[in-house]
Structures are given as C-alpha cells and as structure tokens.
Amino acid sequence: MVLQSLKNCLWLSCVLRTPKACFWSTASGALIVQSVSNDVYQNLAVEDWIHDHMDLEKQQVLFLWRNSPAVVIGRHQNPWQECNLRLLRQKNIKLARRRSGGGTVYHDLGNINLTFFTTRKKYERMENLKLVVKALKALRPQLDVHVTDRYDILLDRQYKISGTAAKLGRTSAYHHCTLLCNADKFVLSSVLKSPFKGLKSNATPSVPALVKNLFEEDPSLTSEMLLDAIAKEYAVQHQIDHHITLINPTDETLLPGISNKTKELQTWEWVYGKTPKFSVSTCLNMTYKDSVLDVKVNMDVKHGRIEACNIDLPEQWLPPGLYSELVKSLTGSKFCPNETTTLVTTLLRVCPQDDELHSRWSLLCENMIRLM
C-alpha cells in the first residue's frame, strides 16, 4: 500500500510539474481528479484553471470536489435576491459567484460536486447525468433515480438531488452538477430564502424545488462510496484505469497562476460587483418612541454600488443638511453594510450634539444598513 501511494505521488508529480506534453502523454484520453481542499473559492478556481489551461481535445477531465458550508450563486444572479446575506454572515457561511450560469445552490460536506470538462463540440450534459444515474443504480439498484428534461436528477420522482449549470467557452466547455448526500437541509432552506422586499432585477432567478438527501433513502451509503462509483463509471465509459488523482488547489507548482484565480473569486467586485443592475423600492417601518414612521426608500444599484438614492423622510425629522449629506454619501458607495456603517459613523461625528437627533439618526441608519 505504501509503495502504491509512493508511485501515485511520483506519477502526480510527473503529470502536473512537467510541460503539457508530458501531461497528455501520461494519461490517455481522460483523467479523474479530486481536490483535497474544501474551500469553495479554491475549488472554483481549479475549474477555471482546467478550463483555461488544458487541451481538452486530447484530454477530457472529471473533477470531484466538496466544500465546507457555502452558498454559490450563478454568474448572472443577484445575491440580495437569492439568499439571506445577514444569516450567511451570522453563520460564517461563505458566498461565492461561479462563472457558469444557472441557479443558487448550498454546499457543505454532505454535498458532492462533479465537473465534466470536454471540448465544446463534445459537450453533452444529458450523457453526464445519465452516467451519474448509472453509477447510483450500480451501487444501489433499488434507487428510483432519473434525469429530467430540465437536467435535474430526481429521487422517487419528486425530490431533487442534483442541479446543473454549465460554462461554454469558444472551444472548451464544462458541465457541473451537485449530488445531495447528507447536506444540512435546515441550513439549506434557511440561507436560500431572501428576506428582501421591493427588489426589482433582471438577474436570473432560481427555481425552488423539493430536495432530499440520498442518505435519507439509504443510510448505508457514504460520500466515499458515491465518489468511487461515479469515478468507476466514468473510467469504464472512457476506457481508462479507475484511478483518482488528488490535487492541491493551493500549490502553484502544480497549477501555475491558481492563487490569482482564487483571489479574484473572493473579491467584493466579483461576488457582489458583478450583480446585474437592480432597484430597491421599499418602506421602512421605523418605531420611534410611541409612533411608527413609514420611510420610503428608492435606490438604483449598478455593479453593486448605489447609483441613485432617495429617502422620503417625514418633514423636520432630520435637518435638511444632514439628510442631504447622507444621500450624497450613499450615492456611489457600495451597497454593503460594512461600508455604509463606516460612512454613517463618519457623518455622525459632524451631527449636532443633540441626543434626540442622534437617536433619530441612529435609527434611520440601522434600518438602512439592515436593507443590505
């Protein structure tokens, strides 16, 4: 066993440390790789790297990966519309934007992710999903699983256990899908429910679905069994050895340039700034002393920044100069609770030293921040 592990390490070193020519000549036709990382940004970066660097005319790839808790939105989606951002922050769950389209998904270690890399000409998501179903049936023949016309995999004809998304490049393509094994369904349903009201957007909305874990159907299954079964079926169909190569997404010697790809996927400009333009039109019901104030807020947000802002306050509730300064400061700033908190704290320093005025200002600002 030790000798075989050493051989595997030496083979991996040859494959990924040497020029491309050796990479293609080392493994013929197809390759199965699995990430040793559970970091969503690192694993999405591996997808980008394989798509950008590998010659998929010569080598098709199956990439297997799992993430610690994270919400992943599609390339053209709006995070404020798709998930509960405040709950994500409270639970320290990461938010990531992938480069493919499709809807929002929740990842944790009870979820398996599969990415099939091919040339654009050979791209066929239905065949990939059928491969997954065949692997599941080979492992547990009694499972009632099938692929739908929407490219989902259903369990017992009603529960979604896999969703699909894809990226089609000029010559290369990939199709990735999830497989719900033992994910925390309570957290999943909580974080994928946006509390936002009054948001208008042309961003791609997710389609809600009933979900179920495979382990609920058969508790004897394990994630390792499923990964192995899918890899085995992939190997059979591509006529290669049933061998999974482990890769470390943080190693620049294995994947040159990967750290820059990972850093880009973590930036505010990518995760939030790539959101399609949207508008917010809502009413803040603010309780002040013994009365409830209705404050109408209208904002246009482009590239994640407030492009236009109007706050309809009751007359004389705040000095006009202070209100104008707030609107002026918000315009052009990030639609972001951290940046807005810093901004209003700075403005508070120039606010007249009046306790009631400070209370009113704080109440308004707390409600504005809660919007984000």
Sequence and secondary structure as in RCSB ss.txt:
>XXXX:A:sequence
MVLQSLKNCLWLSCVLRTPKACFWSTASGALIVQSVSNDVYQNLAVEDWIHDHMDLEKQQVLFLWRNSPAVVIGR
HQNPWQECNLRLLRQKNIKLARRRSGGGTVYHDLGNINLTFFTTRKKYERMENLKLVVKALKALRPQLDVHVTDR
YDILLDRQYKISGTAAKLGRTSAYHHCTLLCNADKFVLSSVLKSPFKGLKSNATPSVPALVKNLFEEDPSLTSEM
LLDAIAKEYAVQHQIDHHITLINPTDETLLPGISNKTKELQTWEWVYGKTPKFSVSTCLNMTYKDSVLDVKVNMD
VKHGRIEACNIDLPEQWLPPGLYSELVKSLTGSKFCPNETTTLVTTLLRVCPQDDELHSRWSLLCENMIRLM
>XXXX:A:secstr
 HHHHHHHHHHHHHHHHS HHHHHHHS EEEEEEES   HHHHHHHHHHHHHHS TTTEEEEEEE  SSEEEE T
T  HHHHS HHHHHHHT EEEE SS S  EEE TTEEEEEEEEETTT  HHHHHHHHHHHHHHH TT  EEE TT
S EEETTTEEEE EEEEE SSEEEEEEEEESS  HHHHHHHT     SEEE S       B  HHHH TT  HHH
HHHHHHHHHHHHHT    EEEE TT TTTSTTHHHHHHHHHSHHHHTTTS  EEEEEEEEEEETTEEEEEEEEEE
EETTEEEEEEEE  TTSS HHHHHHHHHHHTTSBS HHHHHHHHHHHHTTS S HHHHHHHHHHHHHHHHH 
